[in-house]
């Protein structure tokens, strides 16, 4: 392999380096697309460098970490929201730099990082964590949008708040997982209304685990006991009767089903 020093002294490379250092704005756009990191690094020292050039550069997915670290230290990046977002979204940006950038992004820019194909799994996980940290102060309308577009992890967190419209949107999101609903049904924020929404939902109402979780919740309306109990085995119904989670009215419905079978 040819030493990098010798490569940089080749006439064609010298010309590219000189153009990167001294070229005008249009030439800098070409420099940002150069496949040799040393040429790009030289372009970053050009006095004509503007944020538009860096945005072109940061769209690339073949940049080495060292070069991205260099970009992150530029004065142009500090305080420039568009550049911070582009840098945080590049899959090659080092993890520590991403963590420092994410708090500066808007909520739905963070969501884009979670959903788009470009960012790495670690970047997506970090973006999810920042969104979750903001949920207690997030407005209802934004929560609703998150529920419609969110990832499985975000949906599980949104369900915990038990807000009726948000729960409805989560239930219709194809990314929602059964485990998230189970966790919600076992939590304190499930209400008669939101439990009934789950019981009526075409996707979830026939799931045995979810039905059992609803029948073990003290807030589940009696109508669902009337509809679900006949489909359970007698041993399962006896198990419900032994549960200390049910209300007296719910236990009465369970006893009536057992008497009907006798």
N, C-alpha and C positions, 0 to 999 in steps of 0.2 A: 504494500500500500504506500502510496506517495505521501511523504511527510507534509503536514499542513503548511509548514513554513515555505517549502518549495512550491506548493500549489499557489500560495498567495503571491509569489513572485512572478508567476507566469504573466506574460503581457496582457492576455485577455482578462485575467483576474485583476490585474493592476488597474485596468481601464474601468472595470465594474466597481472596484473599491473607490476610485476617484470620483466616479459619477455618483455613488452613494453619498459621499461626503460633501460634494459641491453642487450636485444637480438641483434643478428647480422642482417645483411642486409636482408636475406631471411625471418627471423622471423618478421622483420618490415613490410614486405609486407602483412603478415597475420594480423598484428596489425592494419594496415590502413583499413582493412575490418571489424574490430570488431564493433559490434552494440552498444557498450557502449561508450559514448563520453569520459568518464574519462579515459578509456584505450587508446583511440586514442590520447587524450591530453598528456598522459604519453609518448606515442611513439614519440610525437613531441619534447620531451626533450632528446631523445636518441642521443648520439654522432654519431651514424652510419646513422642518417637520411640524405637522399639525395633527390635531386629533383625528381628522379624516384618514390620514395615512395609517394611524395606529388601528383604527377600526377595520381597515382592509387587512392589516397584518393579523389581527386577533381572530379573524374568521378562519384562519388556517388551522388545520388539525395536525400539522407535522412539525410544530415548533418544539425545540428542546426546552426543558424546564429552566435552564440557566438564562436563556434569552427572555423568557416570560418574567423571570425575576428581575431582569434588567429593565424591562418595560414597566413593571410595577413600581420601580423607584423613580421613574421620570416625573418631572414637575407637571407635565401635561395631564397625567393620570390623577394626581391629587385633586380632589374636588370635582372631577369630571364624571358625572353619573353614567353617561353612555359608555365611557371607557371602563369604568369599574364593573359595570354589568357584563361587558364583553370579556373582560379578563376573568371574572368569576365563572363565566360560562364555558371558557376554553378547557377541554378535558385534560390538557397538559399542565395547567396552572398548579403549582405546588399546593398541597393541602392547607398548610398554615396561612398562605396568602389568601386562599379562598375563604377560610374562616374569618379572616380580618375584613374581607370585602362584603360578605353576605349581610351583615347588619345595616349596610348602607343602601341595600336594594329595597324596592317597593314590594308589597305582598305578592302581587301577581307576577312580578319578575322572578321572585323566588319560586313560585309555582311553575313557571316556564322551565326553570332549571330542573325541577322534579320530573317534568313530563317530556321534555325534548330528548332526542336521541343523542345529541352531542356530548353533554356533560357526563362525567364518570359516575359510577355508583356511589363513590364516597362523596362527591359533590352533591348528588341528589339527596343523600342521607343528611348531609349537613344543612341543606336548604330546608328539608322537612323539619328539622329540629328548630330552626329559627322561626318557621311559620308557627309551629306548636307553641313556642314561647310567647308569640304575639297573640295567640287566640283569646286569652282573657280580656284583652282590650280591643279586639277586632269587632267592627260594626256588624250588625245582623245581616245586612245586605251582602257584605263581603264573605261572611260565613256561608251564606246561601250559595254564592258562586263557587266557593271552595268545595262545598258539598256536591255540586254538580260536576266539577272537573277534577276533584282531588284524587290522590293516590290512596291505596288501601290503608296506609299508616295514618294519613290525615283524616280519612273517613272515620276510622276507629276513635280518634280523638274528638272529632266533631260530634259524634253520637253521644259521647259522655255528657255533653251539656244538656241534652234532652229537649232542645228547642224544637217545637213542633214542625215548622217549615223546614228547618235544617234536617231533621230526622227524615222527613218525606223525601227530600232531595237525595239524601244518602242512600235510602232504600232503592231508589231508581238508578243509582250509579252502578254500572256493571263491574266496577273495581271493588265494590264492597264485599267483604268476606264474612262467612258465617260466624267465625270466631269473634268478630267485632260485635255482631248482634247479640251473641251469647253473653259477652262481657257487659253490654248495655243492659240486658234484661236482669242481670245479677247486680247491677248498680243501683244507686239511690235515686237517680233522676228519671228512671222509667216511670211513666204515668199511665193511667187507664187509656188515655187518648193515644199515646204513642205505641203502647202495646197493641191496641186494636188496629193501628196502622200496619204493624208487622203481621198481625193475624189475617189481615185482608189482602196483603201484598201477594200477587200471583207467584212471584219468585220464591218467597220465603215461607208461605203459610203451610206448605206440605212437608217442610223439613222436620223430621222426628225430633232432633235435638232442640230445635227452636220451640216446637210445641211443648216439649217437656219443660223447658225453661220458663215458658209463659205460664204453664200450669203450676209452677212452683213460686210464682210471684204473687204476693198478697194484693197487688193493685190490678191484677187481671180481671176484667169484668166477667160476671157469671155466664154471659152468653157463650163465651169461648169454652168454658167448662162443659156446657150443654152440648156444644158441637164437637169438641175434641175427645171427651171421655169415652164415648161409644167406640172409638177407633183404637183404644188402648187395650192391652191384655189385662186380665184381672189382677195379675201380680203387680203390674205397674200402678194400677188404681189403688191397691192396698198400700203400696209404697207412698203414694201421695197422702193417704190418710194418716200415715205415721209422721208426716212432715210437720215441723213446728212453724213453718213459714206461712201456712195458709190461714186465712181468716175463718171465723166460725161459719160464715155464709158459704164460703168455698168448700169447707169440709162437709157441710150439709149436702151440697151438690154431689160430692164424691160418694157419700153414703147412699144417696138416692140411686146412683148408678150401680153400686154394688147390690142394693136390694132388688133393682130391676133384673139383674142377671140371675139372682136366685130364683 
